């Protein structure tokens, strides 16, 4: 069972998004996206491995790089 603040992978969602656990309610957890955004709930998850963390960090860097209005 994960604890608040743990980084986990939602295995039920397409693309297996990575999120921080913000709430645990029995077997269901609420996750906050790695780079911020709208939280979601899932019952199917696993602990994030190093490759998951790196993939999430790279996705966040790319997202910020291509934000509208950003130059350079």
N, CA, C and O atoms as a Tripos MOL2 file, in Angstrom:
@<TRIPOS>MOLECULE
protein
  288   287    72     0     0
PROTEIN
NO_CHARGES

@<TRIPOS>ATOM
      1 N           0.8560   -1.1780    0.0000 N.3       1 UNK1
      2 CA          0.0000    0.0000    0.0000 C.3       1 UNK1
      3 C           0.9010    1.2390    0.0000 C.2       1 UNK1
      4 O           1.7860    1.3610    0.8470 O.2       1 UNK1
      5 N           0.6790    2.1570   -0.9440 N.am      2 UNK2
      6 CA          1.5180    3.3590   -0.9970 C.3       2 UNK2
      7 C           1.1570    4.3340    0.1110 C.2       2 UNK2
      8 O           0.0880    4.2520    0.7160 O.2       2 UNK2
      9 N           2.0610    5.2440    0.3590 N.am      3 UNK3
     10 CA          1.8560    6.3110    1.3410 C.3       3 UNK3
     11 C           1.7370    7.6400    0.6060 C.2       3 UNK3
     12 O           2.1560    7.7620   -0.5450 O.2       3 UNK3
     13 N           1.1690    8.6220    1.2730 N.am      4 UNK4
     14 CA          1.0780    9.9560    0.7010 C.3       4 UNK4
     15 C           2.4730   10.4420    0.3120 C.2       4 UNK4
     16 O           3.4190   10.3570    1.0960 O.2       4 UNK4
     17 N           2.5800   10.9510   -0.9130 N.am      5 UNK5
     18 CA          3.8540   11.4440   -1.4110 C.3       5 UNK5
     19 C           4.6150   10.4560   -2.2730 C.2       5 UNK5
     20 O           5.5460   10.8420   -2.9790 O.2       5 UNK5
     21 N           4.2320    9.1790   -2.2280 N.am      6 UNK6
     22 CA          4.8990    8.1770   -3.0660 C.3       6 UNK6
     23 C           4.5750    8.4320   -4.5280 C.2       6 UNK6
     24 O           3.4890    8.9070   -4.8620 O.2       6 UNK6
     25 N           5.5160    8.1150   -5.3880 N.am      7 UNK7
     26 CA          5.3230    8.2210   -6.8260 C.3       7 UNK7
     27 C           4.9160    6.8450   -7.3370 C.2       7 UNK7
     28 O           5.6350    5.8650   -7.1410 O.2       7 UNK7
     29 N           3.7490    6.7760   -8.0000 N.am      8 UNK8
     30 CA          3.2510    5.4990   -8.5090 C.3       8 UNK8
     31 C           2.8180    5.6400   -9.9610 C.2       8 UNK8
     32 O           2.6450    6.7490  -10.4670 O.2       8 UNK8
     33 N           2.6450    4.5020  -10.6220 N.am      9 UNK9
     34 CA          2.1940    4.4460  -12.0070 C.3       9 UNK9
     35 C           0.7630    3.9180  -12.0180 C.2       9 UNK9
     36 O           0.4710    2.8860  -11.4130 O.2       9 UNK9
     37 N          -0.1160    4.6200  -12.6990 N.am     10 UNK10
     38 CA         -1.5050    4.1950  -12.8620 C.3      10 UNK10
     39 C          -1.5490    3.1920  -14.0090 C.2      10 UNK10
     40 O          -1.4920    3.5820  -15.1750 O.2      10 UNK10
     41 N          -1.6470    1.9170  -13.6910 N.am     11 UNK11
     42 CA         -1.6060    0.8730  -14.7100 C.3      11 UNK11
     43 C          -2.9430    0.6940  -15.4310 C.2      11 UNK11
     44 O          -3.0160   -0.0470  -16.4120 O.2      11 UNK11
     45 N          -3.9970    1.3590  -14.9630 N.am     12 UNK12
     46 CA         -5.3080    1.2470  -15.6060 C.3      12 UNK12
     47 C          -5.4960    2.2770  -16.7160 C.2      12 UNK12
     48 O          -6.3730    2.1150  -17.5650 O.2      12 UNK12
     49 N          -4.6870    3.3280  -16.7210 N.am     13 UNK13
     50 CA         -4.8390    4.3980  -17.7000 C.3      13 UNK13
     51 C          -3.9020    4.2110  -18.8860 C.2      13 UNK13
     52 O          -2.7880    3.7060  -18.7400 O.2      13 UNK13
     53 N          -4.3640    4.6210  -20.0480 N.am     14 UNK14
     54 CA         -3.5540    4.5350  -21.2630 C.3      14 UNK14
     55 C          -2.2800    5.3530  -21.0840 C.2      14 UNK14
     56 O          -2.3350    6.4960  -20.6300 O.2      14 UNK14
     57 N          -1.1590    4.7860  -21.4300 N.am     15 UNK15
     58 CA          0.1160    5.4740  -21.2980 C.3      15 UNK15
     59 C           0.7290    5.3430  -19.9110 C.2      15 UNK15
     60 O           1.8430    5.8110  -19.6760 O.2      15 UNK15
     61 N           0.0120    4.7140  -18.9980 N.am     16 UNK16
     62 CA          0.4710    4.5200  -17.6240 C.3      16 UNK16
     63 C           1.0600    5.8010  -17.0260 C.2      16 UNK16
     64 O           2.2630    5.8740  -16.7770 O.2      16 UNK16
     65 N           0.2110    6.8110  -16.7960 N.am     17 UNK17
     66 CA          0.7120    8.0620  -16.2310 C.3      17 UNK17
     67 C           1.2800    7.8920  -14.8230 C.2      17 UNK17
     68 O           0.8550    7.0230  -14.0610 O.2      17 UNK17
     69 N           2.2420    8.7370  -14.5050 N.am     18 UNK18
     70 CA          2.9090    8.7240  -13.2080 C.3      18 UNK18
     71 C           2.3430    9.8550  -12.3660 C.2      18 UNK18
     72 O           2.1360   10.9600  -12.8670 O.2      18 UNK18
     73 N           2.0940    9.5870  -11.0920 N.am     19 UNK19
     74 CA          1.5720   10.6200  -10.2120 C.3      19 UNK19
     75 C           1.9900   10.4020   -8.7750 C.2      19 UNK19
     76 O           2.3700    9.3040   -8.3670 O.2      19 UNK19
     77 N           1.9040   11.4990   -8.0140 N.am     20 UNK20
     78 CA          2.1740   11.4420   -6.5800 C.3      20 UNK20
     79 C           0.8910   11.0990   -5.8470 C.2      20 UNK20
     80 O          -0.1670   11.6470   -6.1580 O.2      20 UNK20
     81 N           0.9710   10.2130   -4.8900 N.am     21 UNK21
     82 CA         -0.1880    9.8480   -4.0800 C.3      21 UNK21
     83 C          -0.5160   11.0210   -3.1570 C.2      21 UNK21
     84 O           0.3310   11.4850   -2.3930 O.2      21 UNK21
     85 N          -1.7680   11.4940   -3.2450 N.am     22 UNK22
     86 CA         -2.2030   12.5780   -2.3590 C.3      22 UNK22
     87 C          -3.1930   12.0940   -1.3150 C.2      22 UNK22
     88 O          -3.3890   12.7380   -0.2840 O.2      22 UNK22
     89 N          -3.8290   10.9290   -1.5950 N.am     23 UNK23
     90 CA         -4.8060   10.3860   -0.6590 C.3      23 UNK23
     91 C          -4.9320    8.8830   -0.8800 C.2      23 UNK23
     92 O          -4.9120    8.4140   -2.0180 O.2      23 UNK23
     93 N          -5.0600    8.1400    0.1970 N.am     24 UNK24
     94 CA         -5.2780    6.6970    0.1300 C.3      24 UNK24
     95 C          -6.5940    6.4110    0.8280 C.2      24 UNK24
     96 O          -6.7890    6.7830    1.9850 O.2      24 UNK24
     97 N          -7.5130    5.7370    0.1040 N.am     25 UNK25
     98 CA         -8.8280    5.4220    0.6490 C.3      25 UNK25
     99 C          -9.1000    3.9420    0.3780 C.2      25 UNK25
    100 O          -9.6920    3.5920   -0.6430 O.2      25 UNK25
    101 N          -8.6710    3.0890    1.2820 N.am     26 UNK26
    102 CA         -8.7880    1.6530    1.0630 C.3      26 UNK26
    103 C          -7.8050    1.2410   -0.0170 C.2      26 UNK26
    104 O          -6.6000    1.4480    0.1200 O.2      26 UNK26
    105 N          -8.3240    0.6520   -1.1040 N.am     27 UNK27
    106 CA         -7.4340    0.2750   -2.2050 C.3      27 UNK27
    107 C          -7.3560    1.3640   -3.2710 C.2      27 UNK27
    108 O          -6.5140    1.2900   -4.1670 O.2      27 UNK27
    109 N          -8.2220    2.3750   -3.1860 N.am     28 UNK28
    110 CA         -8.2250    3.4580   -4.1640 C.3      28 UNK28
    111 C          -7.2890    4.5690   -3.7080 C.2      28 UNK28
    112 O          -7.2400    4.9120   -2.5260 O.2      28 UNK28
    113 N          -6.5440    5.1290   -4.6630 N.am     29 UNK29
    114 CA         -5.6510    6.2430   -4.3550 C.3      29 UNK29
    115 C          -5.9790    7.4250   -5.2610 C.2      29 UNK29
    116 O          -6.4600    7.2510   -6.3810 O.2      29 UNK29
    117 N          -5.7120    8.6190   -4.7620 N.am     30 UNK30
    118 CA         -5.8110    9.8300   -5.5600 C.3      30 UNK30
    119 C          -4.4010   10.2310   -5.9330 C.2      30 UNK30
    120 O          -3.5190   10.3190   -5.0790 O.2      30 UNK30
    121 N          -4.1940   10.4720   -7.2170 N.am     31 UNK31
    122 CA         -2.8700   10.8290   -7.7220 C.3      31 UNK31
    123 C          -2.8790   12.2460   -8.2770 C.2      31 UNK31
    124 O          -3.8610   12.6870   -8.8740 O.2      31 UNK31
    125 N          -1.7750   12.9480   -8.0700 N.am     32 UNK32
    126 CA         -1.5570   14.2650   -8.6530 C.3      32 UNK32
    127 C          -0.4990   14.0830   -9.7250 C.2      32 UNK32
    128 O           0.5460   13.4890   -9.4590 O.2      32 UNK32
    129 N          -0.7450   14.5850  -10.9400 N.am     33 UNK33
    130 CA          0.2380   14.4090  -12.0080 C.3      33 UNK33
    131 C           1.6160   14.9090  -11.6140 C.2      33 UNK33
    132 O           1.7420   15.8650  -10.8490 O.2      33 UNK33
    133 N           2.6400   14.2690  -12.1320 N.am     34 UNK34
    134 CA          4.0230   14.6010  -11.8200 C.3      34 UNK34
    135 C           4.3150   16.0770  -12.0340 C.2      34 UNK34
    136 O           4.9460   16.7080  -11.1860 O.2      34 UNK34
    137 N           3.8700   16.6360  -13.1450 N.am     35 UNK35
    138 CA          4.1600   18.0370  -13.4450 C.3      35 UNK35
    139 C           3.0840   19.0000  -12.9880 C.2      35 UNK35
    140 O           3.1310   20.1840  -13.3220 O.2      35 UNK35
    141 N           2.1200   18.5140  -12.2340 N.am     36 UNK36
    142 CA          1.0020   19.3480  -11.8120 C.3      36 UNK36
    143 C          -0.1930   19.1110  -12.7160 C.2      36 UNK36
    144 O          -0.0470   18.5710  -13.8130 O.2      36 UNK36
    145 N          -1.3450   19.4990  -12.2760 N.am     37 UNK37
    146 CA         -2.5590   19.3130  -13.0640 C.3      37 UNK37
    147 C          -3.6750   18.7380  -12.2180 C.2      37 UNK37
    148 O          -3.6020   18.7150  -10.9900 O.2      37 UNK37
    149 N          -4.7130   18.2740  -12.9050 N.am     38 UNK38
    150 CA         -5.9140   17.7740  -12.2310 C.3      38 UNK38
    151 C          -5.6810   16.3750  -11.6620 C.2      38 UNK38
    152 O          -5.2640   15.4750  -12.3910 O.2      38 UNK38
    153 N          -5.9430   16.1830  -10.3760 N.am     39 UNK39
    154 CA         -5.7860   14.8550   -9.7600 C.3      39 UNK39
    155 C          -6.8130   13.8650  -10.3110 C.2      39 UNK39
    156 O          -7.8520   14.2570  -10.8400 O.2      39 UNK39
    157 N          -6.5030   12.5850  -10.1780 N.am     40 UNK40
    158 CA         -7.4270   11.5350  -10.5830 C.3      40 UNK40
    159 C          -7.3170   10.3840   -9.5980 C.2      40 UNK40
    160 O          -6.3740   10.3040   -8.8110 O.2      40 UNK40
    161 N          -8.3140    9.4810   -9.6570 N.am     41 UNK41
    162 CA         -8.3680    8.3400   -8.7370 C.3      41 UNK41
    163 C          -8.1960    7.0410   -9.5300 C.2      41 UNK41
    164 O          -8.6250    6.9330  -10.6780 O.2      41 UNK41
    165 N          -7.5620    6.0670   -8.8880 N.am     42 UNK42
    166 CA         -7.3790    4.7550   -9.5030 C.3      42 UNK42
    167 C          -7.2640    3.6770   -8.4270 C.2      42 UNK42
    168 O          -6.9190    3.9440   -7.2760 O.2      42 UNK42
    169 N          -7.5630    2.4640   -8.8440 N.am     43 UNK43
    170 CA         -7.3790    1.3160   -7.9490 C.3      43 UNK43
    171 C          -6.3080    0.3850   -8.4890 C.2      43 UNK43
    172 O          -5.9560   -0.6050   -7.8470 O.2      43 UNK43
    173 N          -5.7930    0.6970   -9.6600 N.am     44 UNK44
    174 CA         -4.7860   -0.1520  -10.2960 C.3      44 UNK44
    175 C          -3.4930    0.6440  -10.4620 C.2      44 UNK44
    176 O          -3.4090    1.5510  -11.2900 O.2      44 UNK44
    177 N          -2.5010    0.2950   -9.6720 N.am     45 UNK45
    178 CA         -1.2470    1.0630   -9.6770 C.3      45 UNK45
    179 C          -0.1010    0.1790   -9.2220 C.2      45 UNK45
    180 O          -0.2940   -0.9110   -8.6830 O.2      45 UNK45
    181 N           1.1030    0.6920   -9.4600 N.am     46 UNK46
    182 CA          2.3130    0.0080   -8.9860 C.3      46 UNK46
    183 C           3.3330    1.0790   -8.6300 C.2      46 UNK46
    184 O           3.2300    2.2060   -9.1150 O.2      46 UNK46
    185 N           4.3110    0.7550   -7.7960 N.am     47 UNK47
    186 CA          5.3490    1.7340   -7.4670 C.3      47 UNK47
    187 C           6.1050    2.1460   -8.7270 C.2      47 UNK47
    188 O           6.3500    1.3200   -9.6060 O.2      47 UNK47
    189 N           6.4700    3.4060   -8.8140 N.am     48 UNK48
    190 CA          7.2320    3.9020   -9.9570 C.3      48 UNK48
    191 C           8.6790    3.4140   -9.8570 C.2      48 UNK48
    192 O           9.3110    3.4910   -8.8030 O.2      48 UNK48
    193 N           9.1770    2.9150  -10.9780 N.am     49 UNK49
    194 CA         10.5740    2.5010  -11.0640 C.3      49 UNK49
    195 C          11.3760    3.6770  -11.6180 C.2      49 UNK49
    196 O          10.8000    4.6820  -12.0350 O.2      49 UNK49
    197 N          12.6860    3.5540  -11.6210 N.am     50 UNK50
    198 CA         13.5470    4.6290  -12.1030 C.3      50 UNK50
    199 C          13.1670    5.0430  -13.5210 C.2      50 UNK50
    200 O          13.1190    6.2380  -13.8160 O.2      50 UNK50
    201 N          12.8950    4.0840  -14.4060 N.am     51 UNK51
    202 CA         12.5470    4.4340  -15.7930 C.3      51 UNK51
    203 C          11.2530    5.2320  -15.8610 C.2      51 UNK51
    204 O          11.1120    6.1090  -16.7140 O.2      51 UNK51
    205 N          10.2980    4.9340  -14.9620 N.am     52 UNK52
    206 CA          9.0430    5.6890  -14.9220 C.3      52 UNK52
    207 C           9.2900    7.1320  -14.4840 C.2      52 UNK52
    208 O           8.7150    8.0690  -15.0370 O.2      52 UNK52
    209 N          10.1480    7.2930  -13.4880 N.am     53 UNK53
    210 CA         10.4700    8.6360  -12.9930 C.3      53 UNK53
    211 C          11.1680    9.4470  -14.0750 C.2      53 UNK53
    212 O          10.8560   10.6220  -14.2710 O.2      53 UNK53
    213 N          12.1080    8.8280  -14.7750 N.am     54 UNK54
    214 CA         12.8240    9.5290  -15.8360 C.3      54 UNK54
    215 C          11.8900    9.8980  -16.9840 C.2      54 UNK54
    216 O          11.9800   10.9970  -17.5310 O.2      54 UNK54
    217 N          10.9960    8.9850  -17.3470 N.am     55 UNK55
    218 CA         10.0200    9.2530  -18.4130 C.3      55 UNK55
    219 C           9.1170   10.4240  -18.0290 C.2      55 UNK55
    220 O           8.8300   11.2840  -18.8620 O.2      55 UNK55
    221 N           8.6680   10.4630  -16.7730 N.am     56 UNK56
    222 CA          7.7990   11.5410  -16.3100 C.3      56 UNK56
    223 C           8.5450   12.8780  -16.2860 C.2      56 UNK56
    224 O           7.9840   13.9080  -16.6600 O.2      56 UNK56
    225 N           9.8040   12.8630  -15.8470 N.am     57 UNK57
    226 CA         10.5920   14.0970  -15.8250 C.3      57 UNK57
    227 C          10.8230   14.6280  -17.2350 C.2      57 UNK57
    228 O          10.7210   15.8320  -17.4670 O.2      57 UNK57
    229 N          11.1310   13.7430  -18.1780 N.am     58 UNK58
    230 CA         11.3510   14.1570  -19.5570 C.3      58 UNK58
    231 C          10.0690   14.7200  -20.1630 C.2      58 UNK58
    232 O          10.1110   15.7300  -20.8660 O.2      58 UNK58
    233 N           8.9460   14.0890  -19.9030 N.am     59 UNK59
    234 CA          7.6680   14.5920  -20.4070 C.3      59 UNK59
    235 C           7.3820   15.9770  -19.8570 C.2      59 UNK59
    236 O           6.8740   16.8320  -20.5820 O.2      59 UNK59
    237 N           7.6980   16.2170  -18.5920 N.am     60 UNK60
    238 CA          7.4750   17.5370  -17.9880 C.3      60 UNK60
    239 C           8.3950   18.5780  -18.6110 C.2      60 UNK60
    240 O           7.9580   19.6960  -18.8840 O.2      60 UNK60
    241 N           9.6470   18.2380  -18.8380 N.am     61 UNK61
    242 CA         10.5830   19.1680  -19.4890 C.3      61 UNK61
    243 C          10.0660   19.5290  -20.8800 C.2      61 UNK61
    244 O          10.0590   20.6990  -21.2620 O.2      61 UNK61
    245 N           9.6380   18.5270  -21.6270 N.am     62 UNK62
    246 CA          9.1080   18.7780  -22.9690 C.3      62 UNK62
    247 C           7.8410   19.6210  -22.9260 C.2      62 UNK62
    248 O           7.6610   20.5100  -23.7580 O.2      62 UNK62
    249 N           6.9740   19.3550  -21.9790 N.am     63 UNK63
    250 CA          5.7350   20.1360  -21.8460 C.3      63 UNK63
    251 C           6.0610   21.5940  -21.5830 C.2      63 UNK63
    252 O           5.4800   22.4800  -22.2090 O.2      63 UNK63
    253 N           6.9670   21.8500  -20.6810 N.am     64 UNK64
    254 CA          7.3370   23.2380  -20.3610 C.3      64 UNK64
    255 C           8.0430   23.9200  -21.5200 C.2      64 UNK64
    256 O           7.8740   25.1190  -21.7450 O.2      64 UNK64
    257 N           8.8200   23.1640  -22.2410 N.am     65 UNK65
    258 CA          9.5640   23.7200  -23.3640 C.3      65 UNK65
    259 C           8.6390   24.2360  -24.4530 C.2      65 UNK65
    260 O           8.9500   25.2190  -25.1240 O.2      65 UNK65
    261 N           7.5080   23.5750  -24.6270 N.am     66 UNK66
    262 CA          6.6020   23.9250  -25.7120 C.3      66 UNK66
    263 C           5.3450   24.6630  -25.2430 C.2      66 UNK66
    264 O           4.3360   24.6720  -25.9470 O.2      66 UNK66
    265 N           5.4000   25.2790  -24.0620 N.am     67 UNK67
    266 CA          4.2720   26.0610  -23.5880 C.3      67 UNK67
    267 C           4.0540   27.2580  -24.5030 C.2      67 UNK67
    268 O           5.0210   27.8740  -24.9510 O.2      67 UNK67
    269 N           2.7860   27.6000  -24.7880 N.am     68 UNK68
    270 CA          2.5240   28.7690  -25.6220 C.3      68 UNK68
    271 C           3.1160   30.0360  -25.0020 C.2      68 UNK68
    272 O           3.0670   30.2350  -23.7880 O.2      68 UNK68
    273 N           3.6680   30.8760  -25.8570 N.am     69 UNK69
    274 CA          4.2080   32.1540  -25.3890 C.3      69 UNK69
    275 C           5.6440   32.0850  -24.9240 C.2      69 UNK69
    276 O           6.2540   33.1130  -24.6280 O.2      69 UNK69
    277 N           6.1880   30.8900  -24.8580 N.am     70 UNK70
    278 CA          7.5800   30.7530  -24.4280 C.3      70 UNK70
    279 C           8.4940   30.8700  -25.6480 C.2      70 UNK70
    280 O           8.2240   30.2880  -26.6980 O.2      70 UNK70
    281 N           9.5570   31.6160  -25.4960 N.am     71 UNK71
    282 CA         10.5070   31.7670  -26.5910 C.3      71 UNK71
    283 C          11.8360   31.1970  -26.1970 C.2      71 UNK71
    284 O          12.1650   31.1140  -25.0130 O.2      71 UNK71
    285 N          12.6140   30.7990  -27.2050 N.am     72 UNK72
    286 CA         13.9780   30.3100  -26.9560 C.3      72 UNK72
    287 C          14.0050   28.9150  -26.6410 C.2      72 UNK72
    288 O          15.0770   28.3570  -26.4060 O.2      72 UNK72
@<TRIPOS>BOND
     1     1     2 1
     2     2     3 1
     3     3     4 2
     4     3     5 am
     5     5     6 1
     6     6     7 1
     7     7     8 2
     8     7     9 am
     9     9    10 1
    10    10    11 1
    11    11    12 2
    12    11    13 am
    13    13    14 1
    14    14    15 1
    15    15    16 2
    16    15    17 am
    17    17    18 1
    18    18    19 1
    19    19    20 2
    20    19    21 am
    21    21    22 1
    22    22    23 1
    23    23    24 2
    24    23    25 am
    25    25    26 1
    26    26    27 1
    27    27    28 2
    28    27    29 am
    29    29    30 1
    30    30    31 1
    31    31    32 2
    32    31    33 am
    33    33    34 1
    34    34    35 1
    35    35    36 2
    36    35    37 am
    37    37    38 1
    38    38    39 1
    39    39    40 2
    40    39    41 am
    41    41    42 1
    42    42    43 1
    43    43    44 2
    44    43    45 am
    45    45    46 1
    46    46    47 1
    47    47    48 2
    48    47    49 am
    49    49    50 1
    50    50    51 1
    51    51    52 2
    52    51    53 am
    53    53    54 1
    54    54    55 1
    55    55    56 2
    56    55    57 am
    57    57    58 1
    58    58    59 1
    59    59    60 2
    60    59    61 am
    61    61    62 1
    62    62    63 1
    63    63    64 2
    64    63    65 am
    65    65    66 1
    66    66    67 1
    67    67    68 2
    68    67    69 am
    69    69    70 1
    70    70    71 1
    71    71    72 2
    72    71    73 am
    73    73    74 1
    74    74    75 1
    75    75    76 2
    76    75    77 am
    77    77    78 1
    78    78    79 1
    79    79    80 2
    80    79    81 am
    81    81    82 1
    82    82    83 1
    83    83    84 2
    84    83    85 am
    85    85    86 1
    86    86    87 1
    87    87    88 2
    88    87    89 am
    89    89    90 1
    90    90    91 1
    91    91    92 2
    92    91    93 am
    93    93    94 1
    94    94    95 1
    95    95    96 2
    96    95    97 am
    97    97    98 1
    98    98    99 1
    99    99   100 2
   100    99   101 am
   101   101   102 1
   102   102   103 1
   103   103   104 2
   104   103   105 am
   105   105   106 1
   106   106   107 1
   107   107   108 2
   108   107   109 am
   109   109   110 1
   110   110   111 1
   111   111   112 2
   112   111   113 am
   113   113   114 1
   114   114   115 1
   115   115   116 2
   116   115   117 am
   117   117   118 1
   118   118   119 1
   119   119   120 2
   120   119   121 am
   121   121   122 1
   122   122   123 1
   123   123   124 2
   124   123   125 am
   125   125   126 1
   126   126   127 1
   127   127   128 2
   128   127   129 am
   129   129   130 1
   130   130   131 1
   131   131   132 2
   132   131   133 am
   133   133   134 1
   134   134   135 1
   135   135   136 2
   136   135   137 am
   137   137   138 1
   138   138   139 1
   139   139   140 2
   140   139   141 am
   141   141   142 1
   142   142   143 1
   143   143   144 2
   144   143   145 am
   145   145   146 1
   146   146   147 1
   147   147   148 2
   148   147   149 am
   149   149   150 1
   150   150   151 1
   151   151   152 2
   152   151   153 am
   153   153   154 1
   154   154   155 1
   155   155   156 2
   156   155   157 am
   157   157   158 1
   158   158   159 1
   159   159   160 2
   160   159   161 am
   161   161   162 1
   162   162   163 1
   163   163   164 2
   164   163   165 am
   165   165   166 1
   166   166   167 1
   167   167   168 2
   168   167   169 am
   169   169   170 1
   170   170   171 1
   171   171   172 2
   172   171   173 am
   173   173   174 1
   174   174   175 1
   175   175   176 2
   176   175   177 am
   177   177   178 1
   178   178   179 1
   179   179   180 2
   180   179   181 am
   181   181   182 1
   182   182   183 1
   183   183   184 2
   184   183   185 am
   185   185   186 1
   186   186   187 1
   187   187   188 2
   188   187   189 am
   189   189   190 1
   190   190   191 1
   191   191   192 2
   192   191   193 am
   193   193   194 1
   194   194   195 1
   195   195   196 2
   196   195   197 am
   197   197   198 1
   198   198   199 1
   199   199   200 2
   200   199   201 am
   201   201   202 1
   202   202   203 1
   203   203   204 2
   204   203   205 am
   205   205   206 1
   206   206   207 1
   207   207   208 2
   208   207   209 am
   209   209   210 1
   210   210   211 1
   211   211   212 2
   212   211   213 am
   213   213   214 1
   214   214   215 1
   215   215   216 2
   216   215   217 am
   217   217   218 1
   218   218   219 1
   219   219   220 2
   220   219   221 am
   221   221   222 1
   222   222   223 1
   223   223   224 2
   224   223   225 am
   225   225   226 1
   226   226   227 1
   227   227   228 2
   228   227   229 am
   229   229   230 1
   230   230   231 1
   231   231   232 2
   232   231   233 am
   233   233   234 1
   234   234   235 1
   235   235   236 2
   236   235   237 am
   237   237   238 1
   238   238   239 1
   239   239   240 2
   240   239   241 am
   241   241   242 1
   242   242   243 1
   243   243   244 2
   244   243   245 am
   245   245   246 1
   246   246   247 1
   247   247   248 2
   248   247   249 am
   249   249   250 1
   250   250   251 1
   251   251   252 2
   252   251   253 am
   253   253   254 1
   254   254   255 1
   255   255   256 2
   256   255   257 am
   257   257   258 1
   258   258   259 1
   259   259   260 2
   260   259   261 am
   261   261   262 1
   262   262   263 1
   263   263   264 2
   264   263   265 am
   265   265   266 1
   266   266   267 1
   267   267   268 2
   268   267   269 am
   269   269   270 1
   270   270   271 1
   271   271   272 2
   272   271   273 am
   273   273   274 1
   274   274   275 1
   275   275   276 2
   276   275   277 am
   277   277   278 1
   278   278   279 1
   279   279   280 2
   280   279   281 am
   281   281   282 1
   282   282   283 1
   283   283   284 2
   284   283   285 am
   285   285   286 1
   286   286   287 1
   287   287   288 2
@<TRIPOS>SUBSTRUCTURE
     1 UNK1         2 RESIDUE 1 A UNK
     2 UNK2         6 RESIDUE 1 A UNK
     3 UNK3        10 RESIDUE 1 A UNK
     4 UNK4        14 RESIDUE 1 A UNK
     5 UNK5        18 RESIDUE 1 A UNK
     6 UNK6        22 RESIDUE 1 A UNK
     7 UNK7        26 RESIDUE 1 A UNK
     8 UNK8        30 RESIDUE 1 A UNK
     9 UNK9        34 RESIDUE 1 A UNK
    10 UNK10       38 RESIDUE 1 A UNK
    11 UNK11       42 RESIDUE 1 A UNK
    12 UNK12       46 RESIDUE 1 A UNK
    13 UNK13       50 RESIDUE 1 A UNK
    14 UNK14       54 RESIDUE 1 A UNK
    15 UNK15       58 RESIDUE 1 A UNK
    16 UNK16       62 RESIDUE 1 A UNK
    17 UNK17       66 RESIDUE 1 A UNK
    18 UNK18       70 RESIDUE 1 A UNK
    19 UNK19       74 RESIDUE 1 A UNK
    20 UNK20       78 RESIDUE 1 A UNK
    21 UNK21       82 RESIDUE 1 A UNK
    22 UNK22       86 RESIDUE 1 A UNK
    23 UNK23       90 RESIDUE 1 A UNK
    24 UNK24       94 RESIDUE 1 A UNK
    25 UNK25       98 RESIDUE 1 A UNK
    26 UNK26      102 RESIDUE 1 A UNK
    27 UNK27      106 RESIDUE 1 A UNK
    28 UNK28      110 RESIDUE 1 A UNK
    29 UNK29      114 RESIDUE 1 A UNK
    30 UNK30      118 RESIDUE 1 A UNK
    31 UNK31      122 RESIDUE 1 A UNK
    32 UNK32      126 RESIDUE 1 A UNK
    33 UNK33      130 RESIDUE 1 A UNK
    34 UNK34      134 RESIDUE 1 A UNK
    35 UNK35      138 RESIDUE 1 A UNK
    36 UNK36      142 RESIDUE 1 A UNK
    37 UNK37      146 RESIDUE 1 A UNK
    38 UNK38      150 RESIDUE 1 A UNK
    39 UNK39      154 RESIDUE 1 A UNK
    40 UNK40      158 RESIDUE 1 A UNK
    41 UNK41      162 RESIDUE 1 A UNK
    42 UNK42      166 RESIDUE 1 A UNK
    43 UNK43      170 RESIDUE 1 A UNK
    44 UNK44      174 RESIDUE 1 A UNK
    45 UNK45      178 RESIDUE 1 A UNK
    46 UNK46      182 RESIDUE 1 A UNK
    47 UNK47      186 RESIDUE 1 A UNK
    48 UNK48      190 RESIDUE 1 A UNK
    49 UNK49      194 RESIDUE 1 A UNK
    50 UNK50      198 RESIDUE 1 A UNK
    51 UNK51      202 RESIDUE 1 A UNK
    52 UNK52      206 RESIDUE 1 A UNK
    53 UNK53      210 RESIDUE 1 A UNK
    54 UNK54      214 RESIDUE 1 A UNK
    55 UNK55      218 RESIDUE 1 A UNK
    56 UNK56      222 RESIDUE 1 A UNK
    57 UNK57      226 RESIDUE 1 A UNK
    58 UNK58      230 RESIDUE 1 A UNK
    59 UNK59      234 RESIDUE 1 A UNK
    60 UNK60      238 RESIDUE 1 A UNK
    61 UNK61      242 RESIDUE 1 A UNK
    62 UNK62      246 RESIDUE 1 A UNK
    63 UNK63      250 RESIDUE 1 A UNK
    64 UNK64      254 RESIDUE 1 A UNK
    65 UNK65      258 RESIDUE 1 A UNK
    66 UNK66      262 RESIDUE 1 A UNK
    67 UNK67      266 RESIDUE 1 A UNK
    68 UNK68      270 RESIDUE 1 A UNK
    69 UNK69      274 RESIDUE 1 A UNK
    70 UNK70      278 RESIDUE 1 A UNK
    71 UNK71      282 RESIDUE 1 A UNK
    72 UNK72      286 RESIDUE 1 A UNK
